Amino acid sequence: MSSRLFATKSLQKLISDGDAGEHGLKRTLTRTHLIALGIGAIIGTGIFVLTGTAAANHAGPGLVISFIISALGCGFAGLCYAEFASMIPIAGSAYTYSYATLGEFVAWIIGWDLILEYLFGAATVAVGWSGYVTSFLGDFGINIPSSIADAPLKYSEQGGWELTGAIINFPAVFIIVVMTALLVVGIKESARFNNFIVIAKIIVILLFIGFGLSYIDSANYTPFIPENTGDFGKFGWSGIFAGAGVIFFAYIGFDAVSTAAQEAVNPQKDMPAGILVSLIVCTILYIVVSLVLTGIVNYKELNVPAPIALAISKSGNNLMWLSKPIKIGAIAGLSSVVLVMLMSQPRIFYTMAKDGLLPKKFAVVHSKFKTPYLTTILTGAVAAIVAGLFPIGILGELVSIGTLLAFVIVCAGIIILRKTRPDIERPFKTPLVPLVPILGILICLSQMIALPVDTWLRLIIWMAIGVIIYFTYGINNSKILDKN
């Protein structure tokens, strides 16, 4: 039993199994595609929604420091992902890396955990997309009734689960169905669509930065770090760190690049570039946007669903022309995040099925489109149901804790593999090992600890379900002992 649980899959076998010829995934993604996928996954809910909440409730103008702290944690994890992605250019992301370093059981755990990041992540962002689309259509007098634009369920620590009176969040379901159909048709077509969206939303963000600089009031930067109210996380330096935990969601997505490794033309060189360049570009944009935002609007006024739109309205009539483009940019930005999340999850299912841990149907590739179409449809269907029924707060916390756990395991895997297999060729090497992985682990763990107890309980329940599935199906069908 123990030999099965902690058996690792050799790197040679991982790579050879990934080359499945005409029955495998098609290599069509260039470095540009991969960088765009990373940016497409990152820029979304965080920059368009969470910046205002974090500034108003936690960090004030010091939000820029929160972004830097959170970026450091993601940067350390990103360096570890880059080494693995160049060394093991196989679909599956952290699941595959864990299989090569920590054994089958841990690989299953992380594969099950990644559902929280990608499938639930797609649902979370779809709910945010619904809010912006509803607002945008309202500007033209097209009002979508709340009964078909809100979640029928809500949750509070005081009252628990309650019914809202709504039927379903139809716009959230709609965007997931559209993106799922696009992904079934082909990864290259999806990547081209994503490239277009990424360009559009970066242009909108740069317009806001460029024109917004002229409307900054330096008085809004004083005090840069507001005095703590007496409660931990409410301004002061504790608020800076709490803000970092809140806006961590803004960085989720760069690791989605690693799930497309098997469809990259030159994965050894292009995967690290896709991960690290997208993370660097988005970090710079986040820092500048937060400076402009808190410079135009006093941080106390920023606790609104659309903080960038508020900043434009504060600038007077001179910038009102930007209001609709900003909303279009937000809608486009959130669309690309949904696309990349829905692209990533089926490829993890695909890899797990190839290893025997999931049914063979999960590894079926469409004869014409060369995409894992069955798992793409399954992922889209479940994500649509979740997005249609649940509120964004609950979903966002689950996504954050699932992603942080994945980062911790990937960072630990780098340390282990450097000790156990120092001879392996590494086209990209994480610098300053073990310092960088250890710092990544510590920063990610600290952000996990800061999440609510209820979120931890949901994670434990989710993992318990995964363990039951592994011991009733996965362990009996695994191909690990046959393939090494």
C-alpha positions in Angstrom: 0.0 0.0 0.0 2.7 2.5 1.0 4.7 1.7 -2.1 1.7 2.6 -4.2 0.8 5.8 -2.3 4.2 7.3 -2.6 5.4 5.9 -5.9 6.7 8.5 -8.2 6.5 8.5 -12.0 9.8 8.9 -13.7 10.4 12.0 -15.7 11.3 10.0 -18.8 8.0 8.1 -18.6 6.0 11.3 -18.0 7.5 12.9 -21.2 7.1 9.8 -23.3 3.5 9.3 -22.2 2.8 12.9 -23.1 3.8 12.2 -26.7 0.7 10.3 -27.8 1.0 11.0 -31.6 -2.2 11.4 -33.5 -4.3 10.6 -30.4 -2.7 13.3 -28.3 -3.0 17.0 -27.9 -1.8 19.2 -30.8 1.2 21.5 -30.3 0.2 24.9 -31.7 1.0 27.5 -29.0 3.9 29.9 -29.5 5.6 32.0 -26.8 3.3 34.9 -27.6 0.3 32.7 -27.1 1.6 31.5 -23.8 2.3 35.0 -22.5 -1.1 36.1 -23.6 -2.7 33.1 -21.9 -0.9 34.1 -18.7 -2.0 37.8 -18.9 -5.5 36.7 -20.0 -5.8 34.5 -16.8 -4.4 37.1 -14.4 -6.0 40.4 -15.4 -9.6 40.3 -14.4 -11.6 40.4 -11.1 -8.5 41.6 -9.1 -7.7 44.8 -10.9 -11.3 45.7 -11.8 -13.0 44.9 -8.5 -10.8 44.0 -5.6 -8.4 47.0 -5.7 -11.1 49.3 -4.2 -12.2 46.8 -1.5 -8.7 46.2 -0.3 -7.8 50.0 -0.3 -11.0 51.0 1.5 -11.1 48.3 4.2 -7.4 47.4 4.8 -4.5 49.3 3.2 -5.5 52.7 2.1 -3.1 54.2 -0.5 -0.5 51.7 0.9 -2.3 49.2 -1.3 0.6 49.4 -3.7 2.7 47.8 -1.0 0.1 45.0 -0.6 0.4 44.3 -4.4 4.2 44.1 -4.1 4.0 41.7 -1.1 1.4 39.4 -2.9 3.5 39.6 -6.1 6.6 38.4 -4.2 4.7 35.3 -3.0 3.5 34.6 -6.5 6.9 35.4 -8.0 8.6 32.9 -5.8 6.0 30.3 -6.7 6.2 31.4 -10.4 10.0 30.7 -10.4 9.3 27.2 -9.1 6.6 26.6 -11.7 8.9 27.8 -14.4 11.6 25.2 -13.5 9.0 22.4 -13.5 7.3 23.5 -16.7 10.6 23.6 -18.6 11.7 20.2 -17.1 8.4 18.4 -17.4 6.5 19.9 -20.4 3.4 17.9 -19.9 -0.2 18.9 -19.4 -1.3 18.7 -15.7 0.5 21.5 -14.0 1.1 21.0 -10.3 -0.5 17.5 -10.5 2.2 16.3 -12.9 5.0 17.9 -10.9 3.8 16.3 -7.7 3.6 12.9 -9.4 7.3 13.2 -10.3 8.4 14.3 -6.8 6.0 13.5 -4.0 4.2 10.4 -5.1 0.8 9.3 -6.5 -1.3 10.1 -3.4 0.0 13.6 -3.1 -0.4 14.0 -6.9 -4.1 13.0 -6.6 -4.6 15.4 -3.7 -3.2 18.3 -5.7 -5.1 17.3 -8.8 -8.3 17.2 -6.8 -7.3 20.5 -5.2 -6.8 22.2 -8.6 -10.4 21.8 -9.3 -10.9 24.5 -6.7 -8.6 26.8 -8.6 -9.7 26.3 -12.2 -13.3 25.0 -12.3 -14.5 27.0 -9.3 -12.2 29.9 -10.5 -14.1 30.0 -13.8 -17.4 30.1 -11.9 -16.2 32.9 -9.7 -15.0 35.1 -12.5 -18.2 34.4 -14.4 -20.2 35.8 -11.5 -18.1 39.0 -11.7 -18.6 39.1 -15.5 -22.3 38.9 -14.9 -22.2 42.0 -12.7 -20.3 44.1 -15.2 -22.5 43.0 -18.1 -25.6 43.8 -16.2 -24.3 47.3 -15.3 -23.1 47.9 -18.9 -26.4 47.0 -20.4 -28.2 49.2 -17.8 -26.3 52.2 -19.3 -28.3 51.6 -22.5 -31.6 51.1 -20.7 -31.5 47.4 -20.9 -32.2 46.1 -17.4 -31.8 42.4 -16.7 -34.1 41.4 -13.8 -32.3 40.5 -10.6 -34.3 37.2 -10.5 -32.1 36.0 -13.5 -28.9 37.9 -12.8 -28.2 37.0 -9.1 -27.3 33.9 -7.2 -30.3 32.2 -5.6 -28.1 31.3 -2.6 -26.2 33.5 -0.2 -24.2 32.9 2.9 -23.3 34.9 6.0 -21.5 33.8 9.2 -24.5 35.0 11.3 -27.4 33.5 9.3 -25.7 30.7 7.3 -27.2 29.7 4.0 -30.3 31.6 2.8 -32.4 31.9 -0.3 -32.3 35.3 -2.1 -35.5 34.9 -4.2 -33.5 34.9 -7.4 -33.8 31.9 -9.8 -30.4 31.7 -11.5 -27.5 34.0 -12.5 -28.2 33.6 -16.2 -25.4 35.9 -17.6 -22.8 33.9 -15.6 -24.1 30.6 -17.1 -24.2 32.2 -20.5 -20.5 33.2 -20.6 -19.4 29.8 -19.5 -21.4 28.0 -22.1 -20.0 30.3 -24.9 -16.4 29.8 -23.7 -16.8 26.1 -23.4 -18.1 25.8 -27.0 -15.1 27.8 -28.2 -12.7 25.5 -26.3 -14.2 22.4 -27.8 -13.5 23.8 -31.3 -9.8 24.1 -30.7 -7.0 25.5 -28.5 -5.4 27.6 -31.3 -8.7 29.3 -32.1 -9.3 29.9 -28.4 -5.8 31.3 -28.0 -6.3 33.7 -30.9 -9.6 34.9 -29.3 -7.7 35.3 -26.0 -4.9 37.3 -27.7 -7.5 39.8 -29.1 -9.1 40.2 -25.7 -5.8 40.7 -23.9 -4.8 43.5 -26.3 -8.2 45.2 -25.7 -8.1 45.1 -22.0 -4.4 46.2 -21.8 -5.3 49.2 -24.0 -8.2 50.2 -21.7 -6.0 49.9 -18.6 -3.2 52.0 -20.3 -5.8 54.6 -21.2 -7.0 54.8 -17.6 -3.4 55.2 -16.4 -2.4 57.7 -19.1 -5.4 60.0 -18.7 -5.8 59.4 -15.0 -2.3 60.7 -14.1 -3.5 64.3 -14.8 -6.2 64.0 -12.1 -4.2 62.7 -9.2 -4.5 64.8 -6.0 -1.4 64.2 -3.9 -3.5 64.9 -0.8 -5.2 61.6 -1.3 -1.8 59.9 -0.6 -1.7 61.3 3.0 -1.5 59.3 5.1 0.0 56.7 2.8 -0.4 54.0 5.4 -3.5 55.0 7.5 -3.2 54.5 11.3 -4.4 51.1 12.5 -7.9 51.3 14.0 -7.1 48.9 16.8 -8.3 45.8 14.9 -5.8 43.5 13.2 -6.0 44.0 9.4 -7.7 47.4 9.6 -5.0 49.7 8.3 -1.5 50.1 9.6 1.0 47.5 8.6 -1.3 44.7 9.6 -3.8 46.2 7.1 -1.1 46.1 4.4 -0.6 42.4 4.9 -4.4 41.8 5.1 -4.8 43.7 1.9 -2.1 41.5 0.3 -4.3 38.5 1.2 -7.4 40.0 -0.3 -5.8 41.0 -3.6 -3.9 37.7 -3.9 -6.9 36.6 -6.0 -5.7 39.2 -8.5 -2.6 37.2 -9.3 -4.3 33.8 -9.7 -3.9 32.4 -13.2 -0.2 32.6 -14.1 0.1 28.9 -13.3 -2.6 28.2 -15.9 0.1 28.6 -18.5 1.7 25.3 -17.3 -1.5 23.3 -18.1 -0.9 24.1 -21.8 2.6 22.6 -21.8 1.6 19.7 -24.0 0.2 22.1 -26.6 3.3 24.4 -26.7 5.5 24.3 -29.8 8.7 24.8 -27.8 7.8 24.2 -24.1 11.3 24.0 -22.6 12.0 27.6 -23.6 8.6 29.1 -23.9 6.8 27.9 -20.8 9.1 29.8 -18.3 8.7 32.9 -20.5 4.9 32.5 -20.5 4.7 32.2 -16.7 7.3 34.8 -15.7 6.7 37.5 -18.3 2.9 37.5 -17.8 3.4 37.8 -14.0 5.9 40.7 -14.4 3.6 42.6 -16.9 0.6 42.2 -14.7 2.5 43.2 -11.5 3.6 46.4 -13.1 0.1 47.2 -14.3 -1.4 46.5 -10.9 1.1 48.7 -9.1 0.5 51.7 -11.4 -3.3 51.3 -11.5 -3.4 51.2 -7.6 -1.3 54.4 -7.4 -3.5 56.2 -10.0 -6.7 54.9 -8.4 -5.9 56.0 -4.8 -4.5 59.3 -6.2 -7.8 60.2 -7.9 -10.2 58.9 -5.2 -9.8 59.0 -1.4 -9.4 55.5 -0.3 -12.4 55.8 2.1 -14.7 56.0 -0.9 -13.4 53.0 -2.8 -15.5 50.2 -1.3 -17.6 49.9 -4.4 -18.1 47.1 -7.0 -16.5 49.2 -9.8 -13.7 51.4 -8.3 -12.1 52.3 -11.6 -15.4 53.5 -13.0 -15.8 55.6 -9.8 -12.4 57.2 -10.4 -13.4 58.2 -13.8 -16.6 59.8 -12.5 -14.6 61.7 -9.9 -12.5 63.3 -12.6 -15.5 65.1 -14.0 -16.9 65.3 -17.5 -13.4 65.3 -19.0 -13.0 61.5 -18.6 -16.6 60.3 -18.8 -16.0 59.1 -22.3 -13.8 56.4 -20.7 -16.6 55.0 -18.6 -18.0 52.7 -21.3 -14.6 51.6 -22.6 -13.6 50.7 -19.0 -16.6 48.5 -18.6 -16.0 46.9 -22.0 -12.4 46.3 -20.9 -13.6 44.7 -17.7 -16.0 42.5 -19.5 -13.3 41.5 -22.0 -10.8 40.9 -19.2 -13.1 38.7 -17.2 -14.1 36.8 -20.4 -10.5 35.9 -21.0 -10.0 34.7 -17.4 -13.1 32.4 -17.8 -11.6 31.1 -21.1 -8.2 30.2 -19.6 -9.7 28.7 -16.4 -12.0 26.5 -18.5 -9.1 25.6 -20.7 -6.9 24.5 -17.8 -9.2 22.2 -15.9 -9.9 19.7 -18.7 -6.2 19.2 -19.4 -5.6 18.3 -15.7 -8.5 15.7 -16.0 -6.9 14.5 -19.2 -3.5 13.8 -17.6 -5.1 12.2 -14.5 -7.1 9.9 -16.8 -4.0 8.9 -18.8 -2.5 7.8 -15.4 -5.6 5.7 -14.6 -6.8 7.8 -11.7 -9.9 8.9 -13.6 -12.0 7.0 -16.1 -10.6 6.6 -19.6 -13.3 8.8 -21.1 -11.6 11.8 -19.4 -8.6 11.3 -21.8 -10.6 11.1 -25.0 -9.4 13.6 -27.6 -11.7 14.8 -30.4 -10.7 13.3 -33.8 -11.0 16.6 -35.7 -10.4 19.4 -33.1 -7.7 17.5 -31.1 -9.1 18.8 -27.8 -10.2 16.9 -24.7 -13.8 17.7 -25.6 -15.6 15.4 -23.1 -13.8 16.9 -20.1 -14.2 20.4 -21.5 -18.0 19.9 -21.8 -18.1 18.3 -18.3 -16.0 21.2 -16.8 -18.2 23.8 -18.5 -21.4 22.1 -17.3 -20.4 21.9 -13.7 -18.9 25.5 -13.7 -22.1 26.8 -15.2 -24.2 25.2 -12.4 -21.9 26.5 -9.7 -21.8 30.0 -11.2 -25.6 30.1 -11.6 -26.3 29.2 -8.0 -23.6 30.5 -5.6 -22.4 33.9 -4.5 -19.0 35.3 -5.5 -17.6 35.6 -2.0 -17.8 31.9 -1.1 -16.4 30.9 -4.5 -13.5 33.4 -4.3 -12.3 32.1 -0.9 -12.4 28.5 -2.1 -10.4 29.4 -5.1 -7.8 31.3 -3.1 -7.2 28.5 -0.5 -7.0 25.9 -3.3 -4.5 27.9 -5.3 -2.3 28.7 -2.3 -2.1 25.0 -1.4 -1.0 24.2 -5.0 1.7 26.8 -4.7 3.0 25.4 -1.5 3.2 21.9 -2.9 5.0 23.1 -6.1 7.6 25.0 -4.0 8.2 22.0 -1.8 8.6 19.8 -4.9 11.5 21.9 -6.2 13.4 21.4 -3.0 12.8 17.7 -3.0 13.7 17.1 -6.6 16.9 19.1 -6.3 17.9 16.7 -3.5 16.7 13.5 -5.1 17.5 14.1 -8.8 20.2 16.7 -9.1 21.3 15.1 -12.4 18.1 16.0 -14.3 18.5 18.5 -17.1 16.8 21.8 -16.2 16.4 24.2 -19.1 15.3 26.8 -16.6 16.6 26.7 -13.0 14.9 28.4 -10.0 17.5 30.7 -8.5 18.7 30.6 -4.8 17.3 27.2 -4.0 16.2 26.4 -1.2 15.7 30.1 -0.2 13.2 31.0 -3.0 11.0 27.9 -2.6 11.0 28.3 1.2 10.0 32.0 0.9 7.2 31.0 -1.5 6.0 28.4 1.0 6.0 30.8 4.0 4.3 33.6 2.2 1.6 31.3 0.7 1.0 29.6 4.1 0.7 32.9 5.8 -2.0 34.0 3.4 -3.8 30.6 3.9 -3.8 31.1 7.7 -5.4 34.5 7.2 -8.5 33.0 5.5 -11.7 32.4 7.4 -12.2 29.2 9.4 -15.3 28.3 7.3 -13.1 28.3 4.2 -10.7 25.8 5.9 -13.6 23.6 6.8 -14.9 23.6 3.2 -11.3 22.7 2.0 -11.1 19.8 4.5 -14.5 18.5 3.4 -13.6 18.8 -0.3 -10.3 17.0 0.3 -12.1 14.2 2.3 -14.3 13.6 -0.8 -11.2 13.4 -2.9 -9.6 10.9 -0.6 -12.7 8.7 -0.7 -12.7 8.8 -4.5 -9.0 7.9 -4.7 -9.3 4.9 -2.4 -12.5 3.6 -4.0 -11.4 4.2 -7.7 -8.0 5.8 -8.3 -5.8 3.4 -6.4 -7.4 0.3 -8.0 -7.0 1.7 -11.6 -3.7 3.5 -11.4 -1.1 2.6 -14.0 1.9 3.8 -11.9 3.3 0.3 -11.1 2.8 -0.8 -14.7 4.4 2.3 -16.3 7.6 3.0 -14.3 
